Amino acid sequence: MLVFYLAAIDNDESKNKFEYIYHKYYRFMLRTASSIIRDSSLAEDAVHETFVQLLKEIDSLRIDNEKSLQSYLYILTRERTIDFLRK
Protein backbone atom coordinates (compact mmCIF):
# COMPACT_ATOMS: atom_id res chain seq x y z
CA MET A 1 0.00 0.00 0.00
CA LEU A 2 2.88 2.34 0.76
CA VAL A 3 3.95 2.24 -2.89
CA PHE A 4 0.62 3.73 -3.98
CA TYR A 5 0.90 6.57 -1.49
CA LEU A 6 4.47 7.34 -2.51
CA ALA A 7 3.49 7.40 -6.19
CA ALA A 8 1.21 10.35 -5.42
CA ILE A 9 4.06 12.47 -3.99
CA ASP A 10 6.29 14.53 -6.25
CA ASN A 11 9.46 15.32 -4.33
CA ASP A 12 11.91 13.08 -2.46
CA GLU A 13 11.81 15.05 0.79
CA SER A 14 8.05 14.61 1.08
CA LYS A 15 8.33 10.93 0.12
CA ASN A 16 10.89 10.36 2.87
CA LYS A 17 8.72 12.21 5.38
CA PHE A 18 5.62 10.22 4.43
CA GLU A 19 7.52 6.93 4.52
CA TYR A 20 8.87 7.77 7.98
CA ILE A 21 5.37 8.53 9.27
CA TYR A 22 3.95 5.38 7.68
CA HIS A 23 6.56 3.05 9.14
CA LYS A 24 6.72 4.64 12.57
CA TYR A 25 3.03 5.41 13.21
CA TYR A 26 0.94 2.99 11.14
CA ARG A 27 0.35 0.57 14.05
CA PHE A 28 -0.37 3.45 16.43
CA MET A 29 -2.94 4.86 14.00
CA LEU A 30 -4.48 1.42 13.46
CA ARG A 31 -4.83 0.89 17.22
CA THR A 32 -6.44 4.31 17.51
CA ALA A 33 -8.97 3.54 14.78
CA SER A 34 -9.59 0.02 16.13
CA SER A 35 -10.40 1.38 19.57
CA ILE A 36 -13.18 3.46 18.01
CA ILE A 37 -14.53 1.07 15.35
CA ARG A 38 -13.78 -2.35 16.92
CA ASP A 39 -13.62 -3.94 13.47
CA SER A 40 -10.14 -4.49 12.05
CA SER A 41 -11.03 -4.22 8.36
CA LEU A 42 -13.05 -1.03 8.87
CA ALA A 43 -10.23 0.36 11.04
CA GLU A 44 -7.78 -0.28 8.19
CA ASP A 45 -10.09 1.59 5.82
CA ALA A 46 -10.27 4.52 8.22
CA VAL A 47 -6.48 4.60 8.53
CA HIS A 48 -6.23 4.53 4.74
CA GLU A 49 -8.45 7.61 4.59
CA THR A 50 -6.23 9.23 7.21
CA PHE A 51 -3.14 8.59 5.08
CA VAL A 52 -4.93 10.04 2.05
CA GLN A 53 -5.52 13.18 4.12
CA LEU A 54 -1.85 13.20 5.12
CA LEU A 55 -0.88 13.09 1.44
CA LYS A 56 -2.60 16.45 1.01
CA GLU A 57 -0.75 17.95 3.98
CA ILE A 58 2.63 16.25 3.74
CA ASP A 59 4.54 19.35 2.60
CA SER A 60 3.43 21.35 5.63
CA LEU A 61 3.94 18.60 8.24
CA ARG A 62 6.89 18.79 10.60
CA ILE A 63 8.34 15.58 11.92
CA ASP A 64 11.06 17.00 14.17
CA ASN A 65 8.84 17.07 17.29
CA GLU A 66 7.66 13.50 17.87
CA LYS A 67 5.19 14.28 20.67
CA SER A 68 3.52 16.96 18.61
CA LEU A 69 3.43 14.74 15.52
CA GLN A 70 1.99 11.80 17.45
CA SER A 71 -0.69 14.03 18.99
CA TYR A 72 -1.59 15.40 15.58
CA LEU A 73 -1.78 11.90 14.08
CA TYR A 74 -3.96 10.73 16.97
CA ILE A 75 -6.41 13.59 16.48
CA LEU A 76 -6.44 13.23 12.70
CA THR A 77 -6.96 9.46 12.90
CA ARG A 78 -9.73 9.86 15.45
CA GLU A 79 -11.51 12.48 13.33
CA ARG A 80 -11.19 10.47 10.09
CA THR A 81 -12.41 7.32 11.89
CA ILE A 82 -15.47 9.09 13.24
CA ASP A 83 -16.14 10.58 9.79
CA PHE A 84 -15.75 7.08 8.34
CA LEU A 85 -18.36 5.75 10.77
CA ARG A 86 -20.79 8.50 9.81
CA LYS A 87 -20.69 7.53 6.13
N, CA, C and O atoms as CSV, one atom per row, in Angstrom:
chain,resi,resn,atom,element,x,y,z
A,1,MET,N,N,0.824,-1.197,0.000
A,1,MET,CA,C,0.000,0.000,0.000
A,1,MET,C,C,0.866,1.257,0.000
A,1,MET,O,O,0.511,2.268,-0.608
A,2,LEU,N,N,1.991,1.184,0.681
A,2,LEU,CA,C,2.877,2.340,0.759
A,2,LEU,C,C,3.309,2.816,-0.620
A,2,LEU,O,O,3.453,4.019,-0.840
A,3,VAL,N,N,3.515,1.899,-1.540
A,3,VAL,CA,C,3.951,2.244,-2.893
A,3,VAL,C,C,2.939,3.160,-3.571
A,3,VAL,O,O,3.323,4.089,-4.281
A,4,PHE,N,N,1.662,2.909,-3.362
A,4,PHE,CA,C,0.620,3.726,-3.977
A,4,PHE,C,C,0.625,5.144,-3.409
A,4,PHE,O,O,0.447,6.117,-4.142
A,5,TYR,N,N,0.831,5.249,-2.103
A,5,TYR,CA,C,0.901,6.570,-1.486
A,5,TYR,C,C,2.099,7.339,-2.018
A,5,TYR,O,O,1.984,8.511,-2.378
A,6,LEU,N,N,3.253,6.675,-2.069
A,6,LEU,CA,C,4.474,7.342,-2.509
A,6,LEU,C,C,4.395,7.775,-3.967
A,6,LEU,O,O,5.010,8.771,-4.349
A,7,ALA,N,N,3.652,7.048,-4.778
A,7,ALA,CA,C,3.491,7.403,-6.190
A,7,ALA,C,C,2.752,8.724,-6.349
A,7,ALA,O,O,2.880,9.386,-7.379
A,8,ALA,N,N,1.985,9.111,-5.345
A,8,ALA,CA,C,1.214,10.350,-5.416
A,8,ALA,C,C,2.007,11.576,-4.962
A,8,ALA,O,O,1.506,12.699,-5.021
A,9,ILE,N,N,3.241,11.362,-4.511
A,9,ILE,CA,C,4.063,12.466,-3.994
A,9,ILE,C,C,5.153,12.787,-5.003
A,9,ILE,O,O,5.790,11.896,-5.564
A,10,ASP,N,N,5.353,14.083,-5.218
A,10,ASP,CA,C,6.290,14.526,-6.253
A,10,ASP,C,C,7.753,14.558,-5.827
A,10,ASP,O,O,8.613,14.066,-6.557
A,11,ASN,N,N,8.050,15.121,-4.666
A,11,ASN,CA,C,9.463,15.317,-4.326
A,11,ASN,C,C,9.974,14.311,-3.299
A,11,ASN,O,O,9.202,13.747,-2.524
A,12,ASP,N,N,11.283,14.100,-3.310
A,12,ASP,CA,C,11.908,13.082,-2.460
A,12,ASP,C,C,11.806,13.403,-0.975
A,12,ASP,O,O,11.636,12.500,-0.156
A,13,GLU,N,N,11.905,14.670,-0.625
A,13,GLU,CA,C,11.811,15.047,0.793
A,13,GLU,C,C,10.445,14.666,1.363
A,13,GLU,O,O,10.360,14.114,2.460
A,14,SER,N,N,9.403,14.954,0.635
A,14,SER,CA,C,8.054,14.611,1.081
A,14,SER,C,C,7.845,13.099,1.102
A,14,SER,O,O,7.168,12.574,1.987
A,15,LYS,N,N,8.425,12.403,0.131
A,15,LYS,CA,C,8.328,10.933,0.119
A,15,LYS,C,C,8.994,10.350,1.355
A,15,LYS,O,O,8.447,9.455,1.999
A,16,ASN,N,N,10.179,10.860,1.686
A,16,ASN,CA,C,10.890,10.365,2.869
A,16,ASN,C,C,10.099,10.647,4.142
A,16,ASN,O,O,10.026,9.807,5.039
A,17,LYS,N,N,9.516,11.825,4.211
A,17,LYS,CA,C,8.721,12.206,5.375
A,17,LYS,C,C,7.501,11.289,5.512
A,17,LYS,O,O,7.202,10.800,6.601
A,18,PHE,N,N,6.808,11.063,4.407
A,18,PHE,CA,C,5.622,10.215,4.434
A,18,PHE,C,C,5.991,8.784,4.802
A,18,PHE,O,O,5.301,8.142,5.594
A,19,GLU,N,N,7.076,8.289,4.227
A,19,GLU,CA,C,7.522,6.931,4.519
A,19,GLU,C,C,7.891,6.772,5.994
A,19,GLU,O,O,7.590,5.748,6.607
A,20,TYR,N,N,8.536,7.773,6.549
A,20,TYR,CA,C,8.872,7.769,7.975
A,20,TYR,C,C,7.607,7.684,8.820
A,20,TYR,O,O,7.525,6.864,9.735
A,21,ILE,N,N,6.629,8.519,8.522
A,21,ILE,CA,C,5.369,8.526,9.275
A,21,ILE,C,C,4.664,7.173,9.135
A,21,ILE,O,O,4.164,6.619,10.114
A,22,TYR,N,N,4.631,6.657,7.925
A,22,TYR,CA,C,3.947,5.381,7.682
A,22,TYR,C,C,4.577,4.256,8.503
A,22,TYR,O,O,3.876,3.511,9.189
A,23,HIS,N,N,5.886,4.141,8.430
A,23,HIS,CA,C,6.557,3.046,9.136
A,23,HIS,C,C,6.514,3.212,10.655
A,23,HIS,O,O,6.364,2.228,11.380
A,24,LYS,N,N,6.642,4.417,11.129
A,24,LYS,CA,C,6.717,4.644,12.570
A,24,LYS,C,C,5.338,4.652,13.240
A,24,LYS,O,O,5.207,4.202,14.378
A,25,TYR,N,N,4.311,5.157,12.550
A,25,TYR,CA,C,3.028,5.407,13.209
A,25,TYR,C,C,1.854,4.592,12.680
A,25,TYR,O,O,0.742,4.738,13.188
A,26,TYR,N,N,2.059,3.746,11.687
A,26,TYR,CA,C,0.939,2.989,11.138
A,26,TYR,C,C,0.228,2.173,12.217
A,26,TYR,O,O,-0.996,2.238,12.330
A,27,ARG,N,N,0.971,1.414,13.003
A,27,ARG,CA,C,0.350,0.572,14.048
A,27,ARG,C,C,-0.361,1.420,15.092
A,27,ARG,O,O,-1.448,1.067,15.549
A,28,PHE,N,N,0.247,2.529,15.467
A,28,PHE,CA,C,-0.374,3.447,16.426
A,28,PHE,C,C,-1.710,3.954,15.885
A,28,PHE,O,O,-2.707,3.984,16.606
A,29,MET,N,N,-1.723,4.351,14.615
A,29,MET,CA,C,-2.943,4.857,14.001
A,29,MET,C,C,-3.996,3.755,13.875
A,29,MET,O,O,-5.189,4.003,14.054
A,30,LEU,N,N,-3.547,2.541,13.567
A,30,LEU,CA,C,-4.476,1.415,13.461
A,30,LEU,C,C,-5.090,1.079,14.820
A,30,LEU,O,O,-6.282,0.784,14.907
A,31,ARG,N,N,-4.288,1.124,15.870
A,31,ARG,CA,C,-4.831,0.888,17.222
A,31,ARG,C,C,-5.838,1.972,17.595
A,31,ARG,O,O,-6.870,1.691,18.204
A,32,THR,N,N,-5.529,3.205,17.225
A,32,THR,CA,C,-6.445,4.311,17.513
A,32,THR,C,C,-7.781,4.088,16.816
A,32,THR,O,O,-8.836,4.205,17.439
A,33,ALA,N,N,-7.737,3.771,15.539
A,33,ALA,CA,C,-8.973,3.536,14.778
A,33,ALA,C,C,-9.710,2.305,15.297
A,33,ALA,O,O,-10.938,2.306,15.390
A,34,SER,N,N,-8.965,1.260,15.633
A,34,SER,CA,C,-9.591,0.024,16.126
A,34,SER,C,C,-10.290,0.230,17.464
A,34,SER,O,O,-11.299,-0.414,17.750
A,35,SER,N,N,-9.754,1.124,18.277
A,35,SER,CA,C,-10.399,1.379,19.567
A,35,SER,C,C,-11.735,2.092,19.394
A,35,SER,O,O,-12.590,2.034,20.279
A,36,ILE,N,N,-11.916,2.753,18.277
A,36,ILE,CA,C,-13.184,3.456,18.006
A,36,ILE,C,C,-14.153,2.548,17.253
A,36,ILE,O,O,-15.331,2.472,17.600
A,37,ILE,N,N,-13.661,1.865,16.231
A,37,ILE,CA,C,-14.526,1.070,15.352
A,37,ILE,C,C,-14.753,-0.344,15.870
A,37,ILE,O,O,-15.862,-0.866,15.763
A,38,ARG,N,N,-13.724,-0.970,16.427
A,38,ARG,CA,C,-13.782,-2.348,16.920
A,38,ARG,C,C,-14.008,-3.371,15.816
A,38,ARG,O,O,-14.563,-4.445,16.052
A,39,ASP,N,N,-13.573,-3.026,14.609
A,39,ASP,CA,C,-13.616,-3.941,13.468
A,39,ASP,C,C,-12.331,-3.699,12.681
A,39,ASP,O,O,-12.121,-2.609,12.151
A,40,SER,N,N,-11.479,-4.706,12.606
A,40,SER,CA,C,-10.142,-4.488,12.048
A,40,SER,C,C,-10.150,-4.055,10.586
A,40,SER,O,O,-9.347,-3.207,10.198
A,41,SER,N,N,-11.027,-4.610,9.778
A,41,SER,CA,C,-11.031,-4.222,8.362
A,41,SER,C,C,-11.553,-2.797,8.182
A,41,SER,O,O,-11.037,-2.056,7.346
A,42,LEU,N,N,-12.559,-2.407,8.946
A,42,LEU,CA,C,-13.045,-1.028,8.872
A,42,LEU,C,C,-12.013,-0.055,9.445
A,42,LEU,O,O,-11.879,1.069,8.962
A,43,ALA,N,N,-11.292,-0.487,10.466
A,43,ALA,CA,C,-10.234,0.360,11.038
A,43,ALA,C,C,-9.138,0.598,10.001
A,43,ALA,O,O,-8.623,1.710,9.890
A,44,GLU,N,N,-8.780,-0.432,9.248
A,44,GLU,CA,C,-7.777,-0.275,8.192
A,44,GLU,C,C,-8.256,0.705,7.131
A,44,GLU,O,O,-7.472,1.515,6.636
A,45,ASP,N,N,-9.537,0.640,6.778
A,45,ASP,CA,C,-10.090,1.590,5.815
A,45,ASP,C,C,-10.032,3.015,6.350
A,45,ASP,O,O,-9.722,3.944,5.603
A,46,ALA,N,N,-10.321,3.194,7.610
A,46,ALA,CA,C,-10.271,4.515,8.216
A,46,ALA,C,C,-8.835,5.047,8.244
A,46,ALA,O,O,-8.604,6.232,8.001
A,47,VAL,N,N,-7.882,4.177,8.537
A,47,VAL,CA,C,-6.476,4.598,8.531
A,47,VAL,C,C,-6.042,4.946,7.113
A,47,VAL,O,O,-5.276,5.888,6.911
A,48,HIS,N,N,-6.525,4.196,6.138
A,48,HIS,CA,C,-6.229,4.531,4.739
A,48,HIS,C,C,-6.715,5.945,4.419
A,48,HIS,O,O,-5.992,6.730,3.805
A,49,GLU,N,N,-7.928,6.264,4.832
A,49,GLU,CA,C,-8.447,7.613,4.593
A,49,GLU,C,C,-7.616,8.663,5.320
A,49,GLU,O,O,-7.454,9.780,4.828
A,50,THR,N,N,-7.095,8.314,6.478
A,50,THR,CA,C,-6.228,9.225,7.215
A,50,THR,C,C,-4.939,9.464,6.434
A,50,THR,O,O,-4.476,10.602,6.351
A,51,PHE,N,N,-4.358,8.426,5.868
A,51,PHE,CA,C,-3.142,8.593,5.076
A,51,PHE,C,C,-3.404,9.384,3.799
A,51,PHE,O,O,-2.535,10.132,3.351
A,52,VAL,N,N,-4.574,9.232,3.213
A,52,VAL,CA,C,-4.929,10.042,2.047
A,52,VAL,C,C,-4.967,11.524,2.445
A,52,VAL,O,O,-4.502,12.384,1.697
A,53,GLN,N,N,-5.516,11.811,3.613
A,53,GLN,CA,C,-5.522,13.184,4.118
A,53,GLN,C,C,-4.091,13.681,4.346
A,53,GLN,O,O,-3.768,14.827,4.031
A,54,LEU,N,N,-3.248,12.818,4.890
A,54,LEU,CA,C,-1.846,13.197,5.116
A,54,LEU,C,C,-1.127,13.503,3.809
A,54,LEU,O,O,-0.252,14.369,3.772
A,55,LEU,N,N,-1.486,12.804,2.742
A,55,LEU,CA,C,-0.881,13.094,1.439
A,55,LEU,C,C,-1.103,14.549,1.050
A,55,LEU,O,O,-0.219,15.188,0.479
A,56,LYS,N,N,-2.264,15.061,1.357
A,56,LYS,CA,C,-2.597,16.451,1.015
A,56,LYS,C,C,-1.814,17.444,1.853
A,56,LYS,O,O,-1.582,18.574,1.424
A,57,GLU,N,N,-1.406,17.034,3.045
A,57,GLU,CA,C,-0.753,17.948,3.983
A,57,GLU,C,C,0.733,17.684,4.167
A,57,GLU,O,O,1.378,18.357,4.971
A,58,ILE,N,N,1.286,16.729,3.450
A,58,ILE,CA,C,2.634,16.251,3.743
A,58,ILE,C,C,3.695,17.351,3.649
A,58,ILE,O,O,4.661,17.336,4.411
A,59,ASP,N,N,3.534,18.286,2.745
A,59,ASP,CA,C,4.538,19.347,2.600
A,59,ASP,C,C,4.584,20.270,3.807
A,59,ASP,O,O,5.636,20.833,4.111
A,60,SER,N,N,3.469,20.435,4.496
A,60,SER,CA,C,3.433,21.348,5.635
A,60,SER,C,C,3.665,20.656,6.978
A,60,SER,O,O,3.784,21.325,8.004
A,61,LEU,N,N,3.729,19.332,6.980
A,61,LEU,CA,C,3.942,18.602,8.237
A,61,LEU,C,C,5.387,18.692,8.697
A,61,LEU,O,O,6.318,18.651,7.893
A,62,ARG,N,N,5.554,18.813,10.003
A,62,ARG,CA,C,6.888,18.795,10.602
A,62,ARG,C,C,7.024,17.512,11.404
A,62,ARG,O,O,6.131,17.140,12.166
A,63,ILE,N,N,8.143,16.850,11.222
A,63,ILE,CA,C,8.339,15.575,11.915
A,63,ILE,C,C,9.444,15.658,12.963
A,63,ILE,O,O,9.835,14.638,13.531
A,64,ASP,N,N,9.946,16.853,13.223
A,64,ASP,CA,C,11.057,16.999,14.166
A,64,ASP,C,C,10.623,16.926,15.626
A,64,ASP,O,O,11.455,16.654,16.491
A,65,ASN,N,N,9.354,17.158,15.925
A,65,ASN,CA,C,8.838,17.074,17.288
A,65,ASN,C,C,7.907,15.862,17.367
A,65,ASN,O,O,6.749,15.934,16.954
A,66,GLU,N,N,8.419,14.755,17.897
A,66,GLU,CA,C,7.661,13.500,17.867
A,66,GLU,C,C,6.378,13.546,18.688
A,66,GLU,O,O,5.362,12.992,18.269
A,67,LYS,N,N,6.407,14.192,19.844
A,67,LYS,CA,C,5.189,14.276,20.670
A,67,LYS,C,C,4.099,15.053,19.947
A,67,LYS,O,O,2.934,14.654,19.948
A,68,SER,N,N,4.481,16.149,19.341
A,68,SER,CA,C,3.523,16.960,18.608
A,68,SER,C,C,2.974,16.197,17.402
A,68,SER,O,O,1.773,16.227,17.135
A,69,LEU,N,N,3.855,15.519,16.683
A,69,LEU,CA,C,3.428,14.740,15.521
A,69,LEU,C,C,2.491,13.615,15.939
A,69,LEU,O,O,1.460,13.400,15.301
A,70,GLN,N,N,2.832,12.904,16.992
A,70,GLN,CA,C,1.988,11.804,17.450
A,70,GLN,C,C,0.620,12.320,17.899
A,70,GLN,O,O,-0.399,11.688,17.622
A,71,SER,N,N,0.589,13.438,18.575
A,71,SER,CA,C,-0.688,14.028,18.991
A,71,SER,C,C,-1.525,14.403,17.781
A,71,SER,O,O,-2.729,14.150,17.742
A,72,TYR,N,N,-0.875,15.010,16.793
A,72,TYR,CA,C,-1.586,15.398,15.576
A,72,TYR,C,C,-2.145,14.161,14.862
A,72,TYR,O,O,-3.294,14.160,14.421
A,73,LEU,N,N,-1.332,13.119,14.754
A,73,LEU,CA,C,-1.778,11.899,14.081
A,73,LEU,C,C,-2.918,11.225,14.842
A,73,LEU,O,O,-3.826,10.661,14.231
A,74,TYR,N,N,-2.872,11.282,16.165
A,74,TYR,CA,C,-3.964,10.727,16.968
A,74,TYR,C,C,-5.266,11.469,16.676
A,74,TYR,O,O,-6.300,10.852,16.419
A,75,ILE,N,N,-5.205,12.785,16.717
A,75,ILE,CA,C,-6.406,13.593,16.480
A,75,ILE,C,C,-6.927,13.381,15.068
A,75,ILE,O,O,-8.128,13.195,14.869
A,76,LEU,N,N,-6.027,13.408,14.081
A,76,LEU,CA,C,-6.438,13.227,12.696
A,76,LEU,C,C,-7.045,11.841,12.477
A,76,LEU,O,O,-8.068,11.711,11.803
A,77,THR,N,N,-6.432,10.828,13.032
A,77,THR,CA,C,-6.960,9.460,12.896
A,77,THR,C,C,-8.318,9.340,13.563
A,77,THR,O,O,-9.239,8.743,13.007
A,78,ARG,N,N,-8.442,9.906,14.751
A,78,ARG,CA,C,-9.726,9.859,15.453
A,78,ARG,C,C,-10.823,10.561,14.642
A,78,ARG,O,O,-11.928,10.036,14.504
A,79,GLU,N,N,-10.515,11.744,14.110
A,79,GLU,CA,C,-11.510,12.485,13.326
A,79,GLU,C,C,-11.895,11.736,12.055
A,79,GLU,O,O,-13.079,11.637,11.732
A,80,ARG,N,N,-10.907,11.206,11.327
A,80,ARG,CA,C,-11.194,10.472,10.095
A,80,ARG,C,C,-11.976,9.194,10.401
A,80,ARG,O,O,-12.841,8.803,9.617
A,81,THR,N,N,-11.691,8.543,11.516
A,81,THR,CA,C,-12.409,7.323,11.891
A,81,THR,C,C,-13.861,7.632,12.202
A,81,THR,O,O,-14.759,6.906,11.776
A,82,ILE,N,N,-14.092,8.688,12.931
A,82,ILE,CA,C,-15.470,9.092,13.245
A,82,ILE,C,C,-16.202,9.489,11.970
A,82,ILE,O,O,-17.362,9.122,11.781
A,83,ASP,N,N,-15.528,10.242,11.085
A,83,ASP,CA,C,-16.141,10.575,9.786
A,83,ASP,C,C,-16.461,9.317,8.990
A,83,ASP,O,O,-17.508,9.230,8.348
A,84,PHE,N,N,-15.558,8.345,9.035
A,84,PHE,CA,C,-15.752,7.079,8.338
A,84,PHE,C,C,-16.986,6.363,8.872
A,84,PHE,O,O,-17.753,5.788,8.099
A,85,LEU,N,N,-17.180,6.393,10.169
A,85,LEU,CA,C,-18.362,5.750,10.770
A,85,LEU,C,C,-19.657,6.445,10.356
A,85,LEU,O,O,-20.694,5.797,10.212
A,86,ARG,N,N,-19.599,7.740,10.168
A,86,ARG,CA,C,-20.791,8.501,9.807
A,86,ARG,C,C,-21.253,8.218,8.388
A,86,ARG,O,O,-22.426,8.410,8.066
A,87,LYS,N,N,-20.345,7.764,7.539
A,87,LYS,CA,C,-20.694,7.528,6.127
A,87,LYS,C,C,-21.618,6.352,5.963
A,87,LYS,O,O,-22.005,6.022,4.842
